[in-house]
Amino acid sequence: MSVMPFEEFESAYETLAMAIDSAGAEREALFLTRLALVLGHELGDIVAFRKAIQTALEGLE
């Protein structure tokens, strides 16, 4: 799997933040769920998808 360059990662963060704001607080969870499923479909690798979910969970404590 390739890694996004840091400059693009910053842009992706900004784009995501704006999209979350656009979705609104009441639809934030739905938007993020749909986004994760779309990205998982694009990734096409269930093992990598599960690993990404685990990685995202690790920093929530």
N, CA, C and O of each residue as an XYZ file, in Angstrom:
244
protein
N       0.850     -1.169      0.000
C       0.000      0.000      0.000
C       0.897      1.234      0.000
O       1.902      1.278      0.710
N       0.535      2.226     -0.791
C       1.324      3.449     -0.850
C       0.909      4.411      0.264
O      -0.195      4.319      0.798
N       1.803      5.324      0.601
C       1.551      6.303      1.645
C       1.404      7.672      1.003
O       2.177      8.041      0.120
N       0.408      8.419      1.452
C       0.162      9.748      0.919
C       1.277     10.693      1.377
O       1.631     10.702      2.556
N       1.837     11.493      0.451
C       2.839     12.479      0.855
C       2.258     13.457      1.879
O       1.060     13.741      1.858
N       3.108     13.970      2.777
C       2.659     14.832      3.860
C       1.865     16.035      3.349
O       0.840     16.389      3.933
N       2.319     16.660      2.279
C       1.630     17.834      1.742
C       0.199     17.487      1.325
O      -0.726     18.265      1.560
N       0.025     16.341      0.717
C      -1.310     15.902      0.306
C      -2.135     15.488      1.521
O      -3.354     15.663      1.532
N      -1.483     14.944      2.537
C      -2.181     14.538      3.755
C      -2.804     15.753      4.437
O      -3.936     15.681      4.915
N      -2.077     16.862      4.487
C      -2.619     18.100      5.046
C      -3.839     18.562      4.260
O      -4.841     18.973      4.845
N      -3.755     18.496      2.939
C      -4.881     18.887      2.088
C      -6.068     17.956      2.304
O      -7.214     18.403      2.332
N      -5.795     16.663      2.456
C      -6.869     15.697      2.707
C      -7.554     15.993      4.036
O      -8.777     15.901      4.137
N      -6.774     16.348      5.054
C      -7.326     16.700      6.363
C      -8.257     17.907      6.244
O      -9.364     17.896      6.782
N      -7.810     18.935      5.545
C      -8.626     20.138      5.363
C      -9.912     19.825      4.602
O     -10.985     20.309      4.961
N      -9.798     19.018      3.556
C     -10.971     18.634      2.770
C     -11.965     17.858      3.626
O     -13.171     18.097      3.554
N     -11.464     16.934      4.431
C     -12.322     16.145      5.313
C     -13.004     17.026      6.345
O     -14.200     16.875      6.594
N     -12.253     17.949      6.952
C     -12.834     18.846      7.958
C     -13.968     19.674      7.357
O     -15.010     19.851      7.988
N     -13.769     20.176      6.155
C     -14.815     20.972      5.500
C     -16.034     20.114      5.167
O     -17.170     20.574      5.289
N     -15.803     18.870      4.747
C     -16.913     17.977      4.426
C     -17.716     17.630      5.677
O     -18.944     17.559      5.625
N     -17.030     17.413      6.798
C     -17.721     17.123      8.060
C     -18.578     18.318      8.459
O     -19.730     18.157      8.862
N     -18.014     19.511      8.348
C     -18.787     20.723      8.647
C     -19.998     20.839      7.730
O     -21.086     21.207      8.173
N     -19.810     20.529      6.469
C     -20.892     20.602      5.489
C     -21.999     19.596      5.791
O     -23.179     19.900      5.618
N     -21.623     18.404      6.241
C     -22.614     17.375      6.568
C     -23.457     17.786      7.768
O     -24.632     17.430      7.858
N     -22.860     18.531      8.681
C     -23.578     18.959      9.876
C     -23.443     17.951     11.007
O     -23.222     16.762     10.778
N     -23.579     18.446     12.224
C     -23.385     17.624     13.418
C     -24.322     16.417     13.461
O     -23.924     15.332     13.884
N     -25.562     16.608     13.024
C     -26.538     15.508     13.105
C     -26.294     14.412     12.072
O     -26.820     13.308     12.212
N     -25.500     14.701     11.028
C     -25.225     13.688      9.997
C     -23.743     13.317      9.920
O     -23.323     12.614      9.001
N     -22.952     13.792     10.888
C     -21.515     13.539     10.883
C     -21.194     12.045     10.910
O     -20.386     11.572     10.111
N     -21.813     11.307     11.813
C     -21.538      9.866     11.922
C     -21.942      9.129     10.646
O     -21.224      8.239     10.190
N     -23.078      9.493     10.073
C     -23.521      8.863      8.826
C     -22.536      9.163      7.702
O     -22.166      8.271      6.939
N     -22.113     10.418      7.603
C     -21.152     10.792      6.572
C     -19.848     10.007      6.722
O     -19.334      9.461      5.745
N     -19.313      9.948      7.943
C     -18.040      9.256      8.163
C     -18.155      7.752      7.901
O     -17.211      7.132      7.412
N     -19.300      7.175      8.224
C     -19.524      5.762      7.931
C     -19.550      5.520      6.429
O     -18.918      4.590      5.928
N     -20.285      6.363      5.718
C     -20.355      6.230      4.256
C     -18.985      6.439      3.621
O     -18.604      5.716      2.700
N     -18.245      7.435      4.118
C     -16.911      7.695      3.589
C     -16.001      6.486      3.797
O     -15.282      6.083      2.883
N     -16.033      5.910      4.994
C     -15.201      4.737      5.275
C     -15.547      3.584      4.343
O     -14.651      2.899      3.851
N     -16.823      3.362      4.094
C     -17.225      2.269      3.208
C     -16.822      2.540      1.757
O     -16.401      1.625      1.049
N     -16.950      3.783      1.315
C     -16.519      4.138     -0.049
C     -15.015      3.935     -0.192
O     -14.555      3.361     -1.179
N     -14.250      4.405      0.791
C     -12.799      4.239      0.730
C     -12.402      2.767      0.824
O     -11.464      2.334      0.154
N     -13.102      2.007      1.639
C     -12.841      0.568      1.720
C     -13.101     -0.124      0.402
O     -12.350     -1.011     -0.003
N     -14.162      0.280     -0.265
C     -14.482     -0.283     -1.577
C     -13.388      0.066     -2.583
O     -12.955     -0.788     -3.356
N     -12.943      1.327     -2.572
C     -11.874      1.759     -3.470
C     -10.569      1.024     -3.167
O      -9.828      0.671     -4.085
N     -10.288      0.796     -1.891
C      -9.088      0.086     -1.471
C      -9.108     -1.350     -1.981
O      -8.100     -1.863     -2.468
N     -10.265     -1.990     -1.865
C     -10.426     -3.338     -2.392
C      -9.674     -4.425     -1.635
O      -9.367     -5.476     -2.197
N      -9.376     -4.176     -0.360
C      -8.584     -5.119      0.429
C      -9.145     -5.143      1.850
O      -8.913     -4.213      2.622
N      -9.876     -6.192      2.198
C     -10.547     -6.261      3.495
C      -9.545     -6.283      4.642
O      -9.828     -5.725      5.702
N      -8.395     -6.903      4.467
C      -7.390     -6.954      5.526
C      -6.863     -5.535      5.799
O      -6.755     -5.129      6.956
N      -6.543     -4.798      4.760
C      -6.064     -3.424      4.913
C      -7.164     -2.538      5.502
O      -6.882     -1.654      6.310
N      -8.408     -2.770      5.103
C      -9.546     -1.999      5.628
C      -9.688     -2.224      7.131
O      -9.855     -1.271      7.892
N      -9.622     -3.478      7.554
C      -9.722     -3.796      8.986
C      -8.542     -3.208      9.758
O      -8.710     -2.729     10.879
N      -7.355     -3.243      9.165
C      -6.177     -2.666      9.807
C      -6.349     -1.153      9.977
O      -5.988     -0.603     11.018
N      -6.889     -0.487      8.975
C      -7.123      0.957      9.050
C      -8.119      1.285     10.154
O      -7.939      2.266     10.876
N      -9.155      0.488     10.291
C     -10.136      0.692     11.360
C      -9.458      0.546     12.716
O      -9.673      1.366     13.609
N      -8.648     -0.482     12.877
C      -7.945     -0.701     14.137
C      -6.999      0.456     14.446
O      -6.924      0.910     15.588
N      -6.286      0.928     13.447
C      -5.377      2.049     13.634
C      -6.130      3.298     14.068
O      -5.668      4.028     14.944
N      -7.278      3.547     13.465
C      -8.088      4.715     13.825
C      -8.622      4.607     15.239
O      -8.757      5.621     15.923
N      -8.930      3.400     15.691
C      -9.437      3.209     17.045
C      -8.358      3.413     18.112
O      -8.660      3.829     19.230
N      -7.114      3.123     17.768
C      -6.026      3.146     18.744
C      -5.811      4.500     19.401
O      -5.401      4.550     20.561
N      -6.069      5.582     18.711
C      -5.813      6.889     19.288
C      -6.989      7.525     19.996
O      -6.938      8.713     20.315
N      -8.040      6.778     20.249
C      -9.259      7.363     20.814
C      -9.342      7.323     22.335
O     -10.279      7.880     22.906
N      -8.404      6.690     22.998
C      -8.475      6.563     24.452
C      -8.424      7.911     25.119
O      -8.472      7.995     26.347
